Amino acid sequence: MKGLRKMKELRLLYVGYEIDEVDEVDEVSKYLPPALQSLYWHKYPLCCLPKSFQANKLVNLEMSKSNISELWEGGERKVE
């Protein structure tokens, strides 16, 4: 997944397999591209998205069977 950081114009990301290693999930989610419009992540194991993720263009978020309790650590965050 290291190549993800090079895909700056990626618009759709579908993670349909379960990642058990928290470090691997953190590595992937840390490099979510800023141009991302749709994110599908089945069984996302963390409780929130990383603060580094700029969701300015995100219009569709689907995280079925995930552990999400809030979008960003610390709660509400204004998206500009």
Buried (B, 14 or more C-beta within 10 A) or exposed (E): EEEBEEBEEBEEBEBEEEBEEEEEBEBBBBBBBBBBBBBBBBBBBBEBBBEEBBBEEBEEBEBEEBEBEEBBEEEEBEEE
